Amino acid sequence: MRSNSAPASGSGQWSNWAGNVTASPRRVAVPASADEVAAEVARAAADGQRIRMTGSGHSFTPAAVTDGVLLRPGGLTAIRSIDPAAGTVTVEAGCPLHVLNAELLAHGLSLANMGDIQVQTVSGATQTGTHGTGRDTGGMAAQIAGLELVLADGSIVTCSADSPSGGLQLPDDLGAGLFDAARVGLGALGIVTAVTFRVVPAFLLQAREEPMSWSRVISELDELTADNEHFEFYWFPHTESCLTKRNNRTEGPASPLPRWRYLLDDEILSNTLFGAICQLGRRVPAAIPPVNSVAARALGARTYTDAAYRVFTSPRRVRFKEEEYAVPRAALSDVLAEVKSLIQRRGWRISFPIEVRVAPPDDLWLSTAYRRDSAYIAIHIFRSSPHQEYFSEVEAIMTAVGGRPHWGKMHTRDADYLAGVYPRLGDFVALRDALDPERRFGNEYLAQVLGS
């Protein structure tokens, strides 16, 4: 089954969702199979061109940009197989998450955890390390059971926990790590054409959303993250107000939001009205603090129960720019206090709430949660507003505690810094040297974060 039809090949401009990244590739192609991807890689090599595949454009970094051949994912959207007995689903790289989620639910299955939007493609989300919040379950890439990749030499390999090297003849210390390296691979090791996820029986989540004061959230942070399967909160700058979200499994019955409440909260207040507020704040910054106070009160308490992905995700129609860092969980309270103090000292007017989430450790080489309990702090700004000072000074706070930038969110870190916070970055680069010595999949972003 496929989610949509593929557009025609050709050339043209490309831009991401936020509009802060653009590309002018020499050629655009829309392959419809792994073999066609391999043919495009071979053609790019013959032409001396670099080649990249984009997703839905929801990264804020130029991770997908190329001046050579840009592959669009619209021809790789099939859900190849669903195996309830094995607890796996194999899906092509370009399938949007909302399509996958609906199909899994129809088969009585679900991803165990995911981020807060579902418009990304499968490969775009996993290759950049997309995550949600979770006490016990990590990001999307941590749920991958197998990957199909097209390598720079045009070969197609499949790696998994049972076959971590994908049958490749590589040095033992590198080949055995291909699976752990490639799950969050930034498209640097090969072009992902299909992903096999481990899935679980479909389950209901009870969402409990409740305003809390800043002081209460900070003082009870350990309890809130320990006592809930999925906890996150949003702090509204210039206020003492937070909106907390506690999502926990329940036997049910399902009790979804009434349609009117969903439209009021998620569409009118969180999107239509919030978009108007951002436009107002862009023109009249002094209006932001009082408006934030009103917004914090307008989003009141609510409790509902629904299929997991409907609770995990929400619509995001107001376009913004974003920076997000993973910091050691133990440093979260201190880092948040510094960010709050910074905003007060600098006199900035910040309309977007700051989002805070958590994740357990994993073993994926370039995962932001690699071998440490992590907390995520995400800052946003309206897409047409200047971001440089805000993002730069918050970034300094994050890097002072060894923060790891989200690969799909704006940051300025380079390979020298990243080598200090990713113990396996050197091994990742060595594996890349073996698989793509000519940097067929390279671009300026990868040169920045990997060193070449």
C-alpha positions as CSV (number, residue, x, y, z in Angstrom):
1,M,0.0,0.0,0.0
2,R,1.3,3.5,-0.8
3,S,0.3,6.8,0.8
4,N,0.5,8.9,-2.4
5,S,1.7,9.1,-5.9
6,A,5.2,10.2,-6.8
7,P,5.7,13.5,-8.6
8,A,7.8,13.6,-11.8
9,S,11.6,14.0,-11.8
10,G,13.2,17.2,-12.9
11,S,15.0,20.1,-11.3
12,G,13.9,22.9,-9.1
13,Q,14.1,24.7,-5.8
14,W,13.5,23.0,-2.4
15,S,12.8,24.5,1.0
16,N,12.0,23.2,4.4
17,W,8.8,23.6,6.3
18,A,10.1,26.6,8.3
19,G,11.5,28.3,5.2
20,N,14.9,28.9,6.8
21,V,16.7,26.3,4.5
22,T,16.6,26.2,0.7
23,A,18.4,24.1,-1.9
24,S,19.0,24.4,-5.6
25,P,19.9,20.9,-6.7
26,R,21.1,20.3,-10.2
27,R,18.6,17.4,-10.6
28,V,15.6,16.1,-8.6
29,A,14.5,12.5,-8.9
30,V,11.7,10.5,-7.2
31,P,12.8,6.8,-7.1
32,A,10.1,4.2,-6.4
33,S,12.3,1.3,-5.2
34,A,15.6,0.6,-3.6
35,D,16.9,-0.5,-7.0
36,E,16.0,2.9,-8.5
37,V,17.7,4.6,-5.6
38,A,20.8,2.5,-6.3
39,A,20.6,3.5,-10.0
40,E,20.4,7.2,-9.0
41,V,23.5,6.8,-6.8
42,A,25.4,5.2,-9.7
43,R,24.3,8.0,-12.0
44,A,25.3,10.7,-9.6
45,A,28.7,9.0,-9.2
46,A,29.2,8.9,-13.0
47,D,28.3,12.6,-13.2
48,G,30.6,13.5,-10.3
49,Q,27.6,14.7,-8.2
50,R,26.7,14.4,-4.6
51,I,23.3,13.0,-3.7
52,R,20.9,13.3,-0.8
53,M,17.4,12.3,0.1
54,T,15.0,14.7,1.8
55,G,12.1,13.9,4.0
56,S,9.1,16.1,4.6
57,G,11.3,19.1,5.3
58,H,10.6,19.3,9.1
59,S,14.3,19.6,10.0
60,F,15.5,23.1,10.7
61,T,19.1,22.3,9.7
62,P,20.4,21.9,6.1
63,A,20.8,18.2,6.7
64,A,19.0,17.3,3.4
65,V,20.5,20.1,1.2
66,T,22.6,19.2,-1.8
67,D,23.8,21.1,-4.9
68,G,23.9,17.8,-6.8
69,V,21.0,15.3,-6.9
70,L,18.1,15.6,-4.6
71,L,15.9,12.5,-4.1
72,R,12.4,13.1,-3.0
73,P,10.6,10.4,-1.0
74,G,7.2,10.4,-2.6
75,G,7.9,7.2,-4.5
76,L,8.9,5.2,-1.5
77,T,5.8,5.2,0.7
78,A,4.7,1.5,0.8
79,I,4.1,-0.4,4.0
80,R,5.8,-3.6,2.9
81,S,4.7,-5.9,5.7
82,I,3.1,-6.0,9.1
83,D,3.8,-9.1,11.3
84,P,1.7,-9.0,14.5
85,A,3.2,-12.3,15.7
86,A,6.8,-11.1,15.3
87,G,5.8,-7.6,16.5
88,T,7.4,-5.8,13.5
89,V,6.4,-3.6,10.6
90,T,8.6,-2.9,7.5
91,V,7.9,0.4,5.9
92,E,9.5,2.3,3.1
93,A,11.6,5.4,3.9
94,G,9.2,8.0,2.5
95,C,6.0,6.9,4.3
96,P,4.6,9.6,6.4
97,L,4.3,8.7,10.1
98,H,0.5,9.6,10.1
99,V,-0.1,6.9,7.5
100,L,2.0,4.4,9.3
101,N,0.2,5.1,12.6
102,A,-3.3,4.7,11.1
103,E,-2.3,1.4,9.4
104,L,-0.7,0.0,12.5
105,L,-3.9,0.8,14.6
106,A,-6.0,-0.9,12.0
107,H,-3.9,-4.0,12.6
108,G,-4.1,-3.6,16.4
109,L,-0.5,-2.4,16.7
110,S,1.3,0.8,17.7
111,L,4.8,2.3,18.0
112,A,5.7,2.3,21.7
113,N,6.7,6.0,21.7
114,M,7.1,8.9,19.2
115,G,7.5,12.6,18.9
116,D,4.7,15.3,19.1
117,I,4.0,15.6,15.4
118,Q,3.4,12.9,12.7
119,V,4.0,14.6,9.4
120,Q,7.6,13.5,9.0
121,T,8.7,10.6,6.9
122,V,9.9,7.5,8.5
123,S,13.5,7.9,7.5
124,G,13.6,11.7,8.0
125,A,12.4,11.3,11.5
126,T,14.7,8.4,12.5
127,Q,17.9,9.6,10.7
128,T,17.8,12.9,12.6
129,G,17.0,11.3,16.0
130,T,13.4,12.4,16.4
131,H,12.2,11.6,19.9
132,G,9.3,12.1,22.2
133,T,9.3,11.9,26.0
134,G,9.4,8.7,28.0
135,R,10.6,7.3,31.3
136,D,11.2,3.8,29.9
137,T,11.0,4.0,26.1
138,G,13.4,6.0,23.9
139,G,13.2,7.8,20.6
140,M,12.0,6.4,17.3
141,A,15.4,5.2,16.2
142,A,15.7,3.1,19.3
143,Q,12.6,1.1,18.2
144,I,14.2,0.1,14.8
145,A,14.8,-3.6,14.3
146,G,16.3,-3.4,10.8
147,L,17.4,-1.0,8.1
148,E,17.7,-1.2,4.3
149,L,20.4,1.0,3.0
150,V,21.8,1.9,-0.4
151,L,25.5,2.5,-0.1
152,A,27.8,4.8,-2.0
153,D,28.9,2.0,-4.3
154,G,25.3,1.3,-5.3
155,S,24.9,-1.9,-3.3
156,I,21.8,-2.6,-1.1
157,V,22.4,-3.9,2.4
158,T,20.1,-4.8,5.3
159,C,21.4,-4.6,8.8
160,S,19.8,-5.6,12.1
161,A,20.6,-6.6,15.6
162,D,21.1,-10.2,14.3
163,S,23.2,-9.0,11.4
164,P,24.7,-5.7,12.5
165,S,27.2,-5.5,9.7
166,G,24.7,-6.3,7.0
167,G,27.2,-8.9,5.6
168,L,29.7,-6.2,4.8
169,Q,33.4,-7.0,5.0
170,L,34.6,-4.3,7.4
171,P,37.0,-4.2,10.3
172,D,35.3,-5.9,13.3
173,D,35.2,-2.8,15.4
174,L,33.3,-0.9,12.7
175,G,31.2,-3.5,10.9
176,A,29.7,-4.8,14.1
177,G,28.6,-1.3,14.8
178,L,26.9,-0.5,11.5
179,F,23.4,-1.1,12.9
180,D,23.9,1.1,15.9
181,A,25.6,3.7,13.8
182,A,23.1,3.8,10.9
183,R,19.9,4.1,12.9
184,V,20.7,7.7,13.6
185,G,23.0,8.1,10.6
186,L,22.2,11.6,9.2
187,G,22.1,10.0,5.7
188,A,25.9,9.9,5.9
189,L,26.4,6.1,5.7
190,G,23.8,5.4,3.1
191,I,20.4,6.3,1.8
192,V,17.7,4.6,3.9
193,T,15.1,3.0,1.7
194,A,13.2,0.9,4.3
195,V,12.9,0.7,8.0
196,T,11.7,-2.2,10.2
197,F,10.2,-1.2,13.5
198,R,9.5,-3.2,16.6
199,V,5.9,-2.5,17.4
200,V,3.6,-3.4,20.4
201,P,0.0,-4.2,20.7
202,A,-2.2,-1.1,20.3
203,F,-2.7,0.7,23.7
204,L,-4.6,3.5,25.1
205,L,-3.0,6.5,26.8
206,Q,-4.8,8.6,29.4
207,A,-3.6,12.2,28.9
208,R,-3.8,14.5,31.9
209,E,-2.9,18.1,31.1
210,E,-2.8,20.5,33.9
211,P,-1.4,24.0,34.6
212,M,1.2,24.2,37.3
213,S,3.4,26.9,38.7
214,W,7.1,27.0,37.7
215,S,8.1,26.5,41.3
216,R,6.0,23.4,41.7
217,V,7.2,21.9,38.5
218,I,10.8,22.4,39.3
219,S,10.5,21.2,42.9
220,E,8.5,18.1,41.9
221,L,10.5,17.4,38.7
222,D,12.0,14.1,39.9
223,E,8.6,12.8,41.0
224,L,6.8,13.9,37.9
225,T,9.3,12.2,35.6
226,A,9.6,9.0,37.7
227,D,5.8,8.6,38.4
228,N,4.6,9.0,34.8
229,E,5.4,6.9,31.7
230,H,5.5,10.1,29.6
231,F,5.9,13.5,31.1
232,E,6.6,16.9,29.6
233,F,5.9,20.5,30.3
234,Y,5.8,23.9,28.6
235,W,7.0,27.0,30.4
236,F,5.5,30.3,29.2
237,P,8.3,32.9,29.3
238,H,7.6,36.1,31.2
239,T,5.2,34.1,33.5
240,E,5.4,31.7,36.4
241,S,3.0,29.3,34.5
242,C,3.7,25.9,33.0
243,L,1.4,23.5,31.2
244,T,2.2,19.9,32.2
245,K,1.3,16.7,30.2
246,R,1.2,13.3,31.9
247,N,0.5,10.4,29.6
248,N,0.1,6.9,31.0
249,R,-1.3,3.6,29.8
250,T,-4.8,2.7,30.8
251,E,-7.1,-0.2,30.2
252,G,-9.8,2.3,29.1
253,P,-12.4,2.7,28.0
254,A,-11.4,5.2,25.4
255,S,-12.7,8.7,26.1
256,P,-11.3,11.0,23.4
257,L,-11.7,14.8,23.5
258,P,-15.1,15.9,22.3
259,R,-14.8,17.4,18.8
260,W,-15.6,20.9,20.0
261,R,-12.9,20.8,22.7
262,Y,-10.3,19.5,20.2
263,L,-11.2,22.3,17.7
264,L,-11.2,24.9,20.5
265,D,-7.9,23.9,22.1
266,D,-5.8,22.4,19.4
267,E,-6.9,24.2,16.3
268,I,-8.3,27.6,17.4
269,L,-6.2,28.4,20.6
270,S,-3.0,26.5,19.8
271,N,-2.8,27.3,16.1
272,T,-5.2,30.0,14.7
273,L,-5.1,32.3,17.7
274,F,-1.5,31.6,18.5
275,G,-0.5,32.4,15.0
276,A,-2.2,35.7,15.3
277,I,-0.5,36.3,18.6
278,C,2.9,35.6,17.0
279,Q,2.2,38.1,14.2
280,L,1.2,40.7,16.8
281,G,4.3,40.0,18.9
282,R,6.5,40.4,15.8
283,R,5.1,43.9,15.3
284,V,4.6,44.9,19.0
285,P,7.1,43.0,21.2
286,A,5.8,44.7,24.3
287,A,2.5,42.8,23.9
288,I,4.1,39.4,24.4
289,P,4.4,39.2,28.2
290,P,0.7,40.0,28.9
291,V,-0.4,37.8,26.1
292,N,1.6,34.9,27.4
293,S,-0.1,35.3,30.8
294,V,-3.5,35.1,29.1
295,A,-2.4,32.1,27.0
296,A,-1.1,30.2,30.0
297,R,-4.5,30.6,31.6
298,A,-6.5,29.9,28.5
299,L,-5.1,26.4,28.1
300,G,-6.8,24.8,31.1
301,A,-6.8,21.4,32.6
302,R,-8.2,18.5,30.6
303,T,-8.1,14.7,30.7
304,Y,-8.9,12.3,27.9
305,T,-8.1,8.8,26.7
306,D,-7.3,7.7,23.2
307,A,-5.1,5.6,20.9
308,A,-1.5,6.3,21.8
309,Y,-0.4,8.2,18.6
310,R,-3.4,10.5,18.9
311,V,-2.2,11.4,22.4
312,F,1.4,11.7,21.6
313,T,0.9,14.0,18.6
314,S,-0.8,17.4,18.0
315,P,-1.2,19.6,14.9
316,R,1.5,22.3,14.5
317,R,0.5,24.9,11.9
318,V,2.2,28.0,13.1
319,R,5.6,27.9,11.4
320,F,8.7,28.5,13.6
321,K,12.4,28.0,13.9
322,E,13.7,25.7,16.7
323,E,16.8,24.8,18.7
324,E,16.8,21.8,21.0
325,Y,19.5,20.3,23.2
326,A,19.7,17.1,25.2
327,V,21.4,17.8,28.5
328,P,22.2,15.3,31.3
329,R,19.0,14.7,33.2
330,A,20.7,15.6,36.5
331,A,21.5,19.1,35.2
332,L,17.9,19.9,34.0
333,S,16.7,22.1,36.9
334,D,19.9,24.2,37.0
335,V,19.9,24.6,33.2
336,L,16.3,25.7,33.2
337,A,16.9,28.2,35.9
338,E,19.8,29.7,33.9
339,V,17.6,29.9,30.8
340,K,14.8,31.7,32.7
341,S,17.3,34.1,34.2
342,L,18.9,34.8,30.8
343,I,15.5,35.8,29.3
344,Q,14.8,38.1,32.2
345,R,18.3,39.7,32.1
346,R,18.3,40.2,28.3
347,G,14.8,41.7,28.1
348,W,13.8,39.5,25.2
349,R,10.2,39.1,24.3
350,I,9.6,35.4,23.7
351,S,6.1,34.3,22.5
352,F,6.7,30.6,22.2
353,P,6.6,28.4,25.3
354,I,9.8,26.4,26.1
355,E,9.3,22.6,25.8
356,V,10.9,20.1,28.2
357,R,11.0,16.3,27.8
358,V,13.0,13.3,29.0
359,A,14.4,10.1,27.6
360,P,16.2,7.0,28.9
361,P,19.7,6.0,27.7
362,D,20.2,4.0,24.5
363,D,23.2,2.6,22.5
364,L,22.8,4.3,19.2
365,W,26.2,6.0,18.4
366,L,24.8,9.4,17.4
367,S,21.6,9.4,19.5
368,T,21.3,12.4,21.7
369,A,20.5,9.9,24.5
370,Y,23.6,7.8,24.0
371,R,24.3,6.1,27.3
372,R,22.9,8.8,29.5
373,D,19.6,9.8,31.0
374,S,18.7,12.9,29.0
375,A,16.4,15.9,29.3
376,Y,15.5,17.9,26.2
377,I,15.0,21.6,26.2
378,A,13.5,23.1,23.0
379,I,13.2,26.8,22.3
380,H,11.2,28.2,19.4
381,I,10.8,31.5,17.7
382,F,8.3,32.7,15.0
383,R,9.8,31.9,11.7
384,S,10.0,35.6,10.5
385,S,11.5,36.8,13.8
386,P,15.3,37.2,14.4
387,H,16.6,34.2,16.4
388,Q,20.4,34.6,16.5
389,E,20.9,36.2,19.9
390,Y,18.3,34.1,21.7
391,F,19.5,30.8,20.1
392,S,23.2,31.6,20.6
393,E,23.0,32.5,24.2
394,V,20.8,29.6,25.2
395,E,23.1,27.3,23.3
396,A,26.0,28.5,25.4
397,I,24.1,27.4,28.5
398,M,23.5,24.0,27.0
399,T,27.0,23.4,25.8
400,A,28.4,24.4,29.2
401,V,26.9,21.1,30.6
402,G,27.9,18.9,27.6
403,G,24.6,19.3,25.8
404,R,24.0,17.5,22.5
405,P,22.1,19.3,19.8
406,H,19.2,17.7,18.1
407,W,20.5,16.8,14.6
408,G,17.4,18.3,12.9
409,K,17.2,21.5,15.0
410,M,19.2,24.7,14.6
411,H,22.6,24.8,16.3
412,T,26.2,26.0,15.6
413,R,28.2,23.0,16.9
414,D,31.1,21.5,14.9
415,A,32.9,18.2,14.9
416,D,35.5,19.3,17.5
417,Y,32.8,20.0,20.0
418,L,30.6,17.0,19.1
419,A,33.6,14.6,19.5
420,G,33.7,15.6,23.1
421,V,30.0,14.7,23.8
422,Y,29.7,11.7,21.5
423,P,32.2,9.0,22.5
424,R,31.6,7.1,19.3
425,L,31.8,10.0,16.9
426,G,35.3,9.0,15.8
427,D,34.1,5.5,15.1
428,F,31.2,6.8,13.1
429,V,33.5,8.9,11.0
430,A,35.8,5.9,10.4
431,L,32.8,3.8,9.3
432,R,31.8,6.6,7.0
433,D,35.4,6.7,5.6
434,A,35.0,3.0,4.8
435,L,31.6,3.2,3.2
436,D,31.7,6.6,1.5
437,P,35.3,7.7,1.0
438,E,34.4,10.1,-1.8
439,R,31.6,11.7,0.3
440,R,29.0,10.9,-2.3
441,F,26.4,11.6,0.4
442,G,28.2,14.6,1.8
443,N,27.0,18.2,2.1
444,E,28.1,21.3,4.1
445,Y,26.1,20.3,7.2
446,L,27.8,16.9,7.4
447,A,31.2,18.6,6.9
448,Q,30.4,20.8,9.8
449,V,29.2,18.1,12.3
450,L,31.5,15.2,11.1
451,G,34.6,17.2,10.1
452,S,34.7,16.5,6.4
